[in-house]
Amino acid sequence: MSGIDNAKKGMGWKAQNERAACRNCKRAEFEKPISVDRAPSLRCTPGGFYTQPYAICDQWADWVGVRG
């Protein structure tokens, strides 16, 4: 491991795709885009609303069994 990798590991550093967010919540669902020009929509199942992938709520950790 390089010095940078060791520093990141020691800090508990996480890349964006490893951080808690709606996009990796088990209860969020991606819906197919309505056209090829649009990205898939992300829907919060418990809340019943559309959300942004990098949004987060207080219940996310409980939904996937992670404490932190």
N, C-alpha and C positions, 0 to 999 in steps of 0.2 A: 504494500500500500504506500502511496505517496504521502508526503507531509500534509498536503491539503486534504486527502481522504481521511487521514488520522485526525486532523483538526475537526472535520465535519462530523465524524463518528463520535468524537469526544464531546461535542456540543449537542448531540442529538439532532443535528440538522436534517431537514426533510425537504425533498423537492416538492414542487407544487402538486404533482399528482399523488403524492404520499400523504398530504395533509388532509385533515377532515374537511369535507365540503359536501354539498348536496349531490355533486356528481358521483360520489362514492358511498353514498348512504344506501343501505339495502332496501329502504322503503321508497326511494325515488325511482321513477320510471321514465325512461326515454321513450318518446313517442315518435313514430316515423314522420319525417318532414312532409308537408303537403305538396312540395314541389322540389325539383332538383336544386333550385337556387337557395333553399333555406336549410338551416341546420336543424337537427332533431330538437324537439321541445323537451324540457325536463319538467316533470310534474311531481310535486310532493304528494304522495298518496294520503298520508294522515291529514295533512292540511287541506288537500283538495284544490291546490293552486299551482300555477306554473312558477318556476323559479329559475334563477341563474345558476350555472354549474358551480361557481365559486362562493355562493352564499352558504350560510351555516346557521343552524339553530341550536338551542340548548339541549334538545332531545336527541341529536344525532348520535352521540356516544352510547346512549342507552339502547338505541335501536340496533346497533351492531355489536353490542357487548363489550365495548372498549371503554375503559375509564381513563380519564386524563384531563 
